[in-house]
Amino acid sequence: MAPKFEIVEGTLRIDGRPSGIPKGFLFVLLARAGWKGEDGPIPFEMIVRLRALDPRFRFLYLPPDIDAAA
């Protein structure tokens, strides 16, 4: 099952848990990926764009799903 990504009160949550990504870094990447600044679910396509924008985000904060490779 794919994880659920959403912005709640300025924090990225993955399956309801805070992600731990620093807010400044997160907001810069979200803006570059086309985020409109609203709380709510984030489409998976935007998560793919976020992973492509910065290697720190891709490998440190949102590593690829292990199940996706299977």
HELIX and SHEET records of a PDB file:
HELIX    1   1 LYS A   23  ALA A   33  1                                  11    
HELIX    2   2 PHE A   44  LEU A   53  1                                  10    
HELIX    3   3 PRO A   55  ARG A   56  1                                   2    
HELIX    4   4 PHE A   57  TYR A   61  3                                   5    
HELIX    5   5 ILE A   66  ALA A   69  1                                   4    
SHEET    1   A 4 ARG A  17  PRO A  18  0                                        
SHEET    2   A 4 THR A  11  ILE A  14 -1                                        
SHEET    3   A 4 PHE A   5  VAL A   8 -1                                        
SHEET    4   A 4 GLY A  40  PRO A  41 -1                                        
END                                                                             
